[in-house]
Amino acid sequence: MEQARDLSFEVALACTPAAAWRCWTEAELLKRFFAPEPGRTEEAVIDPVPGGRFYTKMVFAAHGEIRGEGCILHVEPGRRLVFTDSLSAGWRPNREGFFTADLRFVPGEAGGCLYRVTARHADGAAAERHAQMGFVSGWTQVARQLERVAQTLKA
């Protein structure tokens, strides 16, 4: 990992890797956790195959609507999902991209999941901007929201 351009964290979740994976790869589940509360995700489209679309529309009282158009880069069902906003579906370049997310779902203790997130940026300035936006606190909050949704799923 290139420290100047990458941000990462990991957290133990009280859900299975399979349940966490479903939350990230089923649009209706993604909408339930993806925006840090009190924000909400109003729209989500995810086609979890390489080149597939990853789209969200989040709404925040303080920031308004935030739309994200991205592309799935890598898929290891139940284990790893990588997507970027630098490309859109079909590997079409987006005008502006901010980061690539690399999500890993590792079996943890007592049937839980060790959830690892790495955000890769084009340069150190973008990584610093993401850090200042609250990357760790925001993504950790979203991880806890994901955990709550995952715990409602049946095996």
C-alpha positions as CSV (number, residue, x, y, z in Angstrom):
1,M,0.0,0.0,0.0
2,E,1.3,3.5,-0.9
3,Q,0.7,5.3,2.4
4,A,0.6,8.8,0.9
5,R,-2.2,7.9,-1.5
6,D,-4.1,5.2,0.3
7,L,-6.4,5.3,3.3
8,S,-7.6,2.1,5.1
9,F,-9.2,0.7,8.2
10,E,-10.6,-2.6,9.4
11,V,-13.3,-3.4,11.8
12,A,-14.7,-6.6,13.2
13,L,-18.4,-7.1,12.4
14,A,-20.9,-9.3,14.1
15,C,-22.2,-10.8,10.9
16,T,-20.9,-13.3,8.4
17,P,-18.8,-12.4,5.4
18,A,-21.6,-13.7,3.2
19,A,-24.2,-11.4,4.8
20,A,-21.8,-8.4,4.5
21,W,-21.2,-9.3,0.8
22,R,-24.9,-9.4,0.1
23,C,-25.3,-5.9,1.6
24,W,-22.7,-4.6,-0.8
25,T,-24.0,-6.4,-3.9
26,E,-27.8,-6.2,-3.6
27,A,-29.1,-2.7,-4.4
28,E,-32.0,-2.8,-2.0
29,L,-29.7,-3.7,0.9
30,L,-27.1,-1.2,-0.2
31,K,-29.7,1.6,0.1
32,R,-30.3,0.6,3.7
33,F,-26.7,1.3,4.9
34,F,-24.6,3.2,2.4
35,A,-25.1,6.8,3.5
36,P,-23.9,7.8,6.9
37,E,-27.0,8.6,9.0
38,P,-28.9,10.8,9.1
39,G,-28.2,10.8,5.4
40,R,-30.0,8.3,3.2
41,T,-29.4,6.5,-0.1
42,E,-32.4,7.0,-2.3
43,E,-31.1,5.2,-5.4
44,A,-28.7,2.3,-6.0
45,V,-27.7,0.2,-8.9
46,I,-25.1,-2.4,-8.7
47,D,-24.1,-5.1,-11.2
48,P,-21.5,-7.0,-9.3
49,V,-19.4,-8.2,-12.3
50,P,-16.2,-6.7,-13.7
51,G,-17.3,-3.7,-15.8
52,G,-20.7,-3.6,-14.1
53,R,-22.3,-0.4,-12.9
54,F,-22.0,0.9,-9.3
55,Y,-24.4,3.9,-8.9
56,T,-25.7,5.6,-5.8
57,K,-27.7,8.8,-5.0
58,M,-27.3,9.9,-1.4
59,V,-29.2,12.8,0.2
60,F,-27.9,14.8,3.1
61,A,-29.6,17.8,4.8
62,A,-26.3,19.7,4.9
63,H,-25.0,18.8,1.4
64,G,-28.0,18.0,-0.8
65,E,-27.8,15.2,-3.3
66,I,-24.6,13.4,-4.0
67,R,-24.6,11.1,-7.0
68,G,-21.8,8.6,-7.6
69,E,-21.4,6.8,-10.9
70,G,-18.8,4.0,-10.9
71,C,-17.6,0.7,-12.3
72,I,-17.0,-2.6,-10.7
73,L,-13.3,-3.6,-11.3
74,H,-12.9,-6.9,-9.4
75,V,-15.2,-9.4,-7.9
76,E,-14.4,-12.4,-5.6
77,P,-17.9,-13.5,-4.4
78,G,-18.1,-13.4,-0.7
79,R,-14.5,-12.2,-0.3
80,R,-13.6,-9.0,-2.2
81,L,-15.2,-6.2,-4.2
82,V,-13.3,-3.4,-5.9
83,F,-15.0,-0.5,-7.6
84,T,-14.0,3.0,-8.8
85,D,-15.6,6.3,-9.6
86,S,-12.9,7.0,-12.2
87,L,-14.8,4.8,-14.6
88,S,-18.5,4.1,-15.3
89,A,-20.1,0.9,-16.5
90,G,-18.3,-0.8,-19.3
91,W,-15.0,0.7,-18.3
92,R,-16.0,4.1,-19.8
93,P,-13.9,7.0,-18.3
94,N,-15.7,9.4,-16.0
95,R,-14.7,13.1,-16.3
96,E,-13.6,13.2,-12.7
97,G,-12.7,10.4,-10.4
98,F,-11.9,10.6,-6.7
99,F,-11.0,7.1,-5.5
100,T,-11.1,3.3,-5.9
101,A,-12.5,1.3,-3.1
102,D,-11.2,-2.2,-2.2
103,L,-13.4,-4.1,0.2
104,R,-12.5,-7.4,1.8
105,F,-14.7,-9.7,3.8
106,V,-12.6,-12.1,5.9
107,P,-14.0,-14.8,8.2
108,G,-13.5,-13.6,11.7
109,E,-13.9,-14.9,15.2
110,A,-17.2,-16.5,16.3
111,G,-18.6,-16.5,12.8
112,G,-18.1,-12.8,12.4
113,C,-16.4,-10.9,9.6
114,L,-13.2,-8.8,9.5
115,Y,-14.1,-6.0,7.2
116,R,-11.2,-4.3,5.5
117,V,-11.5,-1.1,3.4
118,T,-8.8,0.5,1.4
119,A,-9.5,3.7,-0.5
120,R,-6.9,4.4,-3.3
121,H,-6.4,7.9,-4.6
122,A,-4.6,9.5,-7.5
123,D,-2.3,11.6,-5.3
124,G,-1.6,12.5,-1.7
125,A,-3.7,15.6,-1.9
126,A,-6.8,13.6,-2.8
127,A,-6.1,11.2,0.0
128,E,-5.7,14.0,2.5
129,R,-8.9,15.6,1.3
130,H,-10.7,12.3,1.9
131,A,-9.2,12.0,5.3
132,Q,-10.3,15.5,6.2
133,M,-13.8,14.6,5.0
134,G,-13.9,12.0,7.7
135,F,-13.0,8.9,5.8
136,V,-12.4,6.7,8.8
137,S,-15.3,8.0,11.0
138,G,-17.8,8.0,8.1
139,W,-16.8,4.6,6.7
140,T,-16.8,3.1,10.2
141,Q,-20.3,4.5,10.8
142,V,-21.4,3.0,7.5
143,A,-19.8,-0.3,8.5
144,R,-21.9,-0.4,11.7
145,Q,-25.0,0.4,9.7
146,L,-24.0,-2.5,7.3
147,E,-23.6,-4.7,10.3
148,R,-27.2,-3.9,11.5
149,V,-28.6,-4.7,8.1
150,A,-26.6,-7.9,7.7
151,Q,-27.8,-9.2,11.0
152,T,-31.4,-9.1,9.7
153,L,-30.6,-11.5,6.8
154,K,-31.3,-15.2,7.0
155,A,-28.4,-17.5,6.0
